């Protein structure tokens, strides 16, 4: 097979689709379906991998709407909240930060007294807090989650249950990227026969719908766009038992980027927990700034941890330590943090410095050497002058 640049993969899929669409895909065999699913999954991965550098700023509007159409039209019920987010990507290094809005901050700073629930007698309720300011840093092997309000952080590695997952409010998490339900991951599992899948006839505009079934988990249905990097344009999570909830994610806007790449520009989620529920929970993600052509500045991947921050291992809270000074932490420091969470509980006297200050001893040696050399030159010059005088 001829090696092809990653960014060219979506173009090849588009060309393949133009040729294959009229050739009777309506009468697909199981082999045809598996092959088409593999092509879509490879295109999906290639498009994401081609986004090597990313600077993306976006907003999240959290609220309720009576229907999915209302949510897509931006018609939310009064009382919505809006967070501002940014994420930077440089290869496998990623930083994500969410800033809570003023209304949420005021609620968290001075929480009102709980009131008796009108729905469940005996229970106390308070105002809904949809999100909190948080900071995430990942370097490909480890991840750090920092809670500024709680002066605490979690460190984890890719082998932990959290894996490569960033945050529920991370833009690409809405498309299930790097989660247990990642489209590429599910396609691979389907190809190995580990899960059941069904494939509908591709549409003339390149939309392809695939459903994945699990023994216990809900049904996952992905609609991807074969002509635009196989980005998901609709994801449905359907619970066929219990409350019969339906979670729908729609991508109504996709931005065309350079070199044949695509990026989600708006994502709307609509959660209907029961068939009769109204209004329903909505999250509306809108990209306000996007740059996928330039490497983010190195300082974009630094998080300042205040003195007294408690850092523990994700899922292992007994393994922790506390910072003694302000630490400007970068991607290269996450391994050291992991080691400190393991070592400090065993050896409490361990120095907890994450970033070891650079030693400038060589500078003093250089200065002393320079002064010594000047002194020697001065003595030699005086000696020479005296000899000439005699």
SVG drawing of the C-alpha trace seen along z (x, -y; Angstrom):
<svg xmlns="http://www.w3.org/2000/svg" viewBox="-45 -53 113 65">
<polyline fill="none" stroke="black" stroke-width="0.4" points="0.0,0.0 1.4,-3.4 2.2,-5.6 0.0,-8.8 0.4,-12.0 -2.1,-12.0 -3.8,-15.2 -4.5,-13.7 -6.6,-10.8 -9.9,-12.8 -9.4,-13.7 -8.9,-10.0 -12.1,-9.1 -14.0,-11.7 -12.7,-10.4 -13.5,-6.8 -17.0,-7.9 -17.6,-9.5 -16.6,-6.3 -18.3,-3.9 -21.6,-5.6 -23.2,-4.7 -21.9,-1.1 -24.7,0.5 -23.7,0.0 -27.4,0.4 -26.8,4.1 -23.9,4.3 -22.6,7.6 -21.2,7.9 -17.7,7.7 -18.7,4.4 -20.0,3.0 -16.9,3.8 -14.7,2.4 -16.7,-0.9 -16.7,-1.2 -12.9,-0.7 -12.5,-3.4 -14.6,-5.8 -12.7,-5.1 -9.3,-5.6 -10.5,-8.9 -11.8,-10.0 -8.4,-9.2 -6.4,-10.8 -8.3,-14.0 -7.8,-14.3 -4.1,-13.4 -3.6,-16.0 -4.6,-18.6 -1.2,-18.7 -1.3,-22.3 -4.5,-23.8 -5.4,-27.0 -9.2,-26.9 -11.3,-29.3 -15.0,-28.5 -18.0,-29.1 -20.4,-26.6 -24.0,-27.7 -25.7,-25.5 -29.5,-25.6 -32.8,-23.9 -34.9,-23.8 -38.3,-22.4 -37.0,-20.5 -33.9,-19.8 -35.0,-22.2 -35.3,-25.0 -31.8,-24.1 -30.3,-24.3 -32.1,-27.6 -30.6,-28.9 -34.0,-29.3 -33.2,-28.3 -35.3,-28.8 -34.3,-31.7 -31.5,-31.2 -28.7,-29.7 -25.0,-29.8 -22.0,-30.4 -18.4,-29.3 -15.4,-30.3 -12.9,-27.7 -9.5,-27.4 -7.4,-24.5 -4.0,-24.3 -2.5,-21.3 1.0,-20.5 1.3,-16.9 0.4,-14.8 0.7,-17.7 -2.7,-19.3 -3.9,-21.9 -7.6,-22.7 -8.9,-25.4 -12.5,-26.3 -13.5,-29.6 -16.8,-29.7 -19.1,-32.7 -19.9,-35.5 -23.2,-34.0 -21.7,-30.6 -18.8,-32.2 -21.1,-34.2 -23.1,-31.1 -19.9,-29.2 -18.4,-32.1 -21.5,-32.5 -23.7,-29.4 -27.3,-30.1 -28.9,-27.9 -30.4,-24.6 -34.2,-24.5 -36.6,-21.6 -37.3,-19.9 -40.8,-20.3 -40.4,-17.0 -38.7,-14.8 -39.9,-15.5 -37.1,-15.1 -34.4,-16.1 -32.7,-19.5 -31.8,-21.3 -29.8,-24.2 -28.9,-26.1 -27.5,-24.2 -23.8,-24.6 -23.2,-23.4 -19.4,-23.8 -16.4,-25.1 -13.1,-26.7 -10.7,-23.9 -7.3,-23.3 -6.1,-20.2 -2.6,-19.4 -1.7,-16.2 1.6,-15.1 0.8,-11.8 1.6,-9.6 0.3,-11.5 -2.5,-14.0 -2.9,-16.6 -6.3,-18.0 -6.2,-21.2 -9.1,-22.6 -8.1,-26.2 -11.0,-26.7 -10.2,-23.6 -6.4,-24.1 -6.2,-20.4 -5.1,-18.4 -5.1,-14.8 -2.3,-13.1 -3.0,-10.1 -1.4,-8.1 -2.8,-6.6 -3.0,-3.1 -5.4,-4.3 -9.2,-4.0 -9.2,-7.7 -6.9,-6.9 -6.6,-9.7 -9.9,-11.3 -9.6,-15.1 -12.8,-16.5 -16.5,-16.3 -16.5,-19.9 -13.6,-19.5 -14.8,-20.2 -13.8,-17.0 -15.1,-14.9 -18.5,-15.7 -17.6,-13.7 -16.4,-10.9 -12.8,-11.4 -10.4,-9.3 -13.3,-7.9 -14.5,-4.3 -17.0,-5.2 -14.5,-6.8 -15.7,-6.1 -12.4,-4.7 -12.1,-2.5 -15.7,-1.1 -15.0,-0.5 -11.9,1.6 -13.9,3.6 -16.6,4.2 -14.0,5.4 -12.7,7.9 -16.2,9.2 -16.2,8.0 -19.3,5.9 -22.3,6.0 -22.8,3.2 -25.2,2.3 -24.6,-0.1 -27.3,-2.0 -27.0,-2.8 -24.8,-5.8 -26.6,-9.0 -25.9,-10.8 -24.3,-13.7 -21.8,-11.4 -23.5,-10.9 -23.0,-7.4 -24.9,-6.1 -23.5,-3.2 -25.1,-1.7 -23.0,0.2 -24.7,2.6 -23.2,3.7 -24.4,6.5 -25.2,4.1 -24.5,0.5 -26.9,-1.7 -27.1,-1.7 -24.6,-4.1 -25.5,-5.5 -22.9,-7.6 -23.6,-9.6 -20.3,-10.7 -19.6,-12.8 -17.4,-10.9 -16.7,-14.0 -15.5,-16.0 -12.9,-13.9 -15.6,-11.4 -16.4,-13.9 -19.5,-12.8 -22.4,-15.1 -24.9,-13.3 -24.4,-10.9 -27.3,-9.2 -27.0,-7.3 -30.2,-5.4 -31.1,-3.5 -33.6,-0.8 -34.3,0.2 -35.1,-1.6 -36.1,-5.3 -35.4,-4.9 -33.3,-8.1 -32.0,-9.5 -28.9,-11.7 -28.4,-13.5 -25.3,-15.3 -25.6,-17.4 -22.8,-19.1 -24.6,-21.7 -21.4,-23.6 -18.0,-22.2 -15.2,-24.6 -13.1,-23.9 -9.4,-24.2 -6.2,-24.3 -4.8,-21.1 -8.2,-19.3 -8.8,-19.2 -12.1,-19.8 -13.0,-21.0 -16.3,-21.1 -17.4,-24.7 -20.6,-24.2 -21.8,-21.2 -25.2,-21.0 -26.1,-18.2 -29.7,-17.5 -30.5,-15.1 -34.0,-13.6 -34.0,-11.5 -37.6,-10.2 -39.9,-10.1 -42.2,-12.8 -39.5,-15.2 -39.7,-18.8 -37.7,-21.0 -34.5,-19.1 -30.8,-19.8 -28.8,-21.5 -25.1,-22.3 -24.3,-24.5 -20.5,-24.7 -19.5,-27.5 -16.0,-28.1 -15.0,-31.8 -11.4,-31.5 -9.5,-28.8 -5.9,-28.4 -4.7,-25.0 -1.7,-26.2 0.6,-27.6 2.3,-26.0 1.0,-27.5 3.6,-29.3 5.4,-27.1 4.1,-29.1 0.5,-28.0 1.2,-24.6 2.1,-25.9 -0.1,-25.7 0.7,-27.7 0.1,-25.6 -0.1,-27.8 1.7,-26.9 -0.3,-24.4 -1.9,-22.7 -2.7,-19.0 -1.8,-16.7 -3.0,-13.1 -3.1,-10.2 -6.4,-9.7 -8.3,-6.9 -5.6,-6.6 -6.2,-9.5 -3.8,-8.1 -0.9,-8.8 -0.5,-12.5 1.8,-15.4 1.4,-19.2 3.4,-21.9 5.5,-24.2 5.8,-27.0 4.3,-28.3 5.1,-25.8 5.0,-26.7 4.3,-23.2 4.8,-22.1 4.3,-18.9 7.8,-17.6 7.0,-17.8 4.1,-15.4 6.3,-12.3 8.0,-14.0 4.6,-14.7 3.6,-11.1 6.8,-10.0 6.3,-12.4 2.8,-11.1 4.3,-7.7 7.5,-8.7 6.3,-11.3 3.8,-9.1 6.7,-6.6 9.4,-9.2 7.7,-12.3 11.0,-14.2 11.3,-14.1 11.8,-17.5 8.4,-18.2 9.8,-20.7 8.3,-19.8 10.5,-22.1 14.0,-22.1 15.5,-25.6 18.4,-25.8 21.9,-26.0 23.9,-29.0 27.1,-28.0 28.9,-27.9 28.2,-31.6 30.1,-32.4 33.0,-30.2 33.0,-32.0 33.1,-35.4 35.8,-34.3 37.8,-32.9 37.5,-36.1 38.6,-38.2 41.6,-35.9 42.6,-36.1 42.4,-39.9 44.5,-39.9 47.1,-37.7 47.2,-39.9 47.7,-43.0 50.6,-41.4 52.3,-40.3 51.9,-43.8 53.5,-45.4 56.4,-43.0 57.0,-43.7 56.9,-47.5 59.5,-47.2 61.8,-45.2 61.6,-47.7 62.3,-50.5 65.6,-48.8"/>
</svg>
